[in-house]
Amino acid sequence: MTKKMSRERVLDAALELVDQVGAGGLSMRKLGAALGVEAMTLYYYVPNKDAVLDGLVERVATHAFTVVPQAGWQHLLRDFAVSFRRELLRHPGVLHLVATRPVATLQGLRTLEAGLAVLRASGFGLREACHAMNAVATFTTGHCLAEIDPPGGTPPRVPETEPEELPNLTEAVRAGLGTPQDHQARFDFALDALIAGLAATAAPPLCPRSG
């Protein structure tokens, strides 16, 4: 049975295409061909290519991220970072889109609004709540930019050096610097530090229990 065309199906196909060729290789013509339709047909479901790109940012920024108010603000930010990184690792072709395009779809903004509501209910001011969400999103995006090579990218050239010249880095590389396990450890370390910093500087102090 042929799948019914919808915005979701168009975005699914766009995500698969971008994973293969990168965001720079995406065109409405290629996307139509991947779906077996003329490019003009797509405009019934997405108004233009920018709407497709915004939809892809929405997908990776909000997929598998569920706002649970009763879990508290620290759980919210940690879950957002972990879910966001997981989706970026699954879809590296969208990484540079996320790094350069803000969330601009209604569904994406609704998710952001729900997150801000949890932070404000926990005692954050509005500006501090916005800064906290932005700090976690920016950190996660930056970490992934250093962690993965997007489709069509060129791996950086590493200069040849003598071990005696860079003894600490040489030891770190031998210990696993740059491996997937190291990336995970770095992510966890930095996320813990970020949340601890927010707790110390932006979050309101916990009120002592009475009685």
Contacts in CASP RR format, 6 or more apart in sequence:
PFRMAT RR
TARGET T0000
AUTHOR 0000-0000-0000
METHOD contacts of the structure
MODEL  1
MTKKMSRERVLDAALELVDQVGAGGLSMRKLGAALGVEAMTLYYYVPNKD
AVLDGLVERVATHAFTVVPQAGWQHLLRDFAVSFRRELLRHPGVLHLVAT
RPVATLQGLRTLEAGLAVLRASGFGLREACHAMNAVATFTTGHCLAEIDP
PGGTPPRVPETEPEELPNLTEAVRAGLGTPQDHQARFDFALDALIAGLAA
TAAPPLCPRSG
3 9 0 8 1.000
5 35 0 8 1.000
5 37 0 8 1.000
5 41 0 8 1.000
5 44 0 8 1.000
5 45 0 8 1.000
6 45 0 8 1.000
7 45 0 8 1.000
7 46 0 8 1.000
9 35 0 8 1.000
9 45 0 8 1.000
10 31 0 8 1.000
10 35 0 8 1.000
10 42 0 8 1.000
10 45 0 8 1.000
10 46 0 8 1.000
10 52 0 8 1.000
11 46 0 8 1.000
11 52 0 8 1.000
11 55 0 8 1.000
11 56 0 8 1.000
11 59 0 8 1.000
13 31 0 8 1.000
13 32 0 8 1.000
13 34 0 8 1.000
13 35 0 8 1.000
14 26 0 8 1.000
14 31 0 8 1.000
14 52 0 8 1.000
14 56 0 8 1.000
15 56 0 8 1.000
15 59 0 8 1.000
15 91 0 8 1.000
15 94 0 8 1.000
16 34 0 8 1.000
17 25 0 8 1.000
17 26 0 8 1.000
17 30 0 8 1.000
17 31 0 8 1.000
17 34 0 8 1.000
18 25 0 8 1.000
18 26 0 8 1.000
18 56 0 8 1.000
18 91 0 8 1.000
18 93 0 8 1.000
18 94 0 8 1.000
18 97 0 8 1.000
18 151 0 8 1.000
19 91 0 8 1.000
19 92 0 8 1.000
19 93 0 8 1.000
19 94 0 8 1.000
19 151 0 8 1.000
20 151 0 8 1.000
21 30 0 8 1.000
21 151 0 8 1.000
21 152 0 8 1.000
22 93 0 8 1.000
22 150 0 8 1.000
22 151 0 8 1.000
22 152 0 8 1.000
23 53 0 8 1.000
23 56 0 8 1.000
23 93 0 8 1.000
23 94 0 8 1.000
23 96 0 8 1.000
23 97 0 8 1.000
26 49 0 8 1.000
26 52 0 8 1.000
26 53 0 8 1.000
27 39 0 8 1.000
27 49 0 8 1.000
28 39 0 8 1.000
28 42 0 8 1.000
28 49 0 8 1.000
28 52 0 8 1.000
29 39 0 8 1.000
31 39 0 8 1.000
31 42 0 8 1.000
31 52 0 8 1.000
32 38 0 8 1.000
32 39 0 8 1.000
32 41 0 8 1.000
32 42 0 8 1.000
35 42 0 8 1.000
46 52 0 8 1.000
53 97 0 8 1.000
53 101 0 8 1.000
54 101 0 8 1.000
54 104 0 8 1.000
54 105 0 8 1.000
55 105 0 8 1.000
56 91 0 8 1.000
56 94 0 8 1.000
56 97 0 8 1.000
57 94 0 8 1.000
57 97 0 8 1.000
57 98 0 8 1.000
57 101 0 8 1.000
57 102 0 8 1.000
57 103 0 8 1.000
57 104 0 8 1.000
57 105 0 8 1.000
58 103 0 8 1.000
58 105 0 8 1.000
58 107 0 8 1.000
58 108 0 8 1.000
59 87 0 8 1.000
59 91 0 8 1.000
59 94 0 8 1.000
60 84 0 8 1.000
60 87 0 8 1.000
60 88 0 8 1.000
60 91 0 8 1.000
60 94 0 8 1.000
60 98 0 8 1.000
61 84 0 8 1.000
61 87 0 8 1.000
61 98 0 8 1.000
61 103 0 8 1.000
61 108 0 8 1.000
61 111 0 8 1.000
61 137 0 8 1.000
62 107 0 8 1.000
62 108 0 8 1.000
62 111 0 8 1.000
63 83 0 8 1.000
63 87 0 8 1.000
64 83 0 8 1.000
64 86 0 8 1.000
64 87 0 8 1.000
65 79 0 8 1.000
65 80 0 8 1.000
65 83 0 8 1.000
65 84 0 8 1.000
65 111 0 8 1.000
66 79 0 8 1.000
67 76 0 8 1.000
67 111 0 8 1.000
67 114 0 8 1.000
67 115 0 8 1.000
67 117 0 8 1.000
67 118 0 8 1.000
68 75 0 8 1.000
68 76 0 8 1.000
68 79 0 8 1.000
69 117 0 8 1.000
69 118 0 8 1.000
69 121 0 8 1.000
71 79 0 8 1.000
72 118 0 8 1.000
72 122 0 8 1.000
73 118 0 8 1.000
73 119 0 8 1.000
73 122 0 8 1.000
73 124 0 8 1.000
73 132 0 8 1.000
73 203 0 8 1.000
74 195 0 8 1.000
74 199 0 8 1.000
76 115 0 8 1.000
76 118 0 8 1.000
76 119 0 8 1.000
77 132 0 8 1.000
77 133 0 8 1.000
77 136 0 8 1.000
77 195 0 8 1.000
77 198 0 8 1.000
78 191 0 8 1.000
78 195 0 8 1.000
80 115 0 8 1.000
80 133 0 8 1.000
80 136 0 8 1.000
80 137 0 8 1.000
80 140 0 8 1.000
81 136 0 8 1.000
81 139 0 8 1.000
81 140 0 8 1.000
81 187 0 8 1.000
81 191 0 8 1.000
82 191 0 8 1.000
84 136 0 8 1.000
84 137 0 8 1.000
84 140 0 8 1.000
84 141 0 8 1.000
85 140 0 8 1.000
85 143 0 8 1.000
85 144 0 8 1.000
85 187 0 8 1.000
88 94 0 8 1.000
88 95 0 8 1.000
88 98 0 8 1.000
88 140 0 8 1.000
88 141 0 8 1.000
88 144 0 8 1.000
88 148 0 8 1.000
89 144 0 8 1.000
89 147 0 8 1.000
89 148 0 8 1.000
92 144 0 8 1.000
92 148 0 8 1.000
92 149 0 8 1.000
92 150 0 8 1.000
92 151 0 8 1.000
93 150 0 8 1.000
93 151 0 8 1.000
95 141 0 8 1.000
95 144 0 8 1.000
95 145 0 8 1.000
95 148 0 8 1.000
95 150 0 8 1.000
96 150 0 8 1.000
98 141 0 8 1.000
99 141 0 8 1.000
99 142 0 8 1.000
99 145 0 8 1.000
103 109 0 8 1.000
103 111 0 8 1.000
103 112 0 8 1.000
112 133 0 8 1.000
115 129 0 8 1.000
115 133 0 8 1.000
116 126 0 8 1.000
116 129 0 8 1.000
116 130 0 8 1.000
116 133 0 8 1.000
119 125 0 8 1.000
119 128 0 8 1.000
119 129 0 8 1.000
119 132 0 8 1.000
119 133 0 8 1.000
120 126 0 8 1.000
120 129 0 8 1.000
122 203 0 8 1.000
122 204 0 8 1.000
123 203 0 8 1.000
123 204 0 8 1.000
124 132 0 8 1.000
124 202 0 8 1.000
124 203 0 8 1.000
124 204 0 8 1.000
128 202 0 8 1.000
131 202 0 8 1.000
132 198 0 8 1.000
132 202 0 8 1.000
135 194 0 8 1.000
135 198 0 8 1.000
136 191 0 8 1.000
136 194 0 8 1.000
139 190 0 8 1.000
139 191 0 8 1.000
139 194 0 8 1.000
143 183 0 8 1.000
143 186 0 8 1.000
143 187 0 8 1.000
143 190 0 8 1.000
147 183 0 8 1.000
147 187 0 8 1.000
149 155 0 8 1.000
163 170 0 8 1.000
169 177 0 8 1.000
176 182 0 8 1.000
END
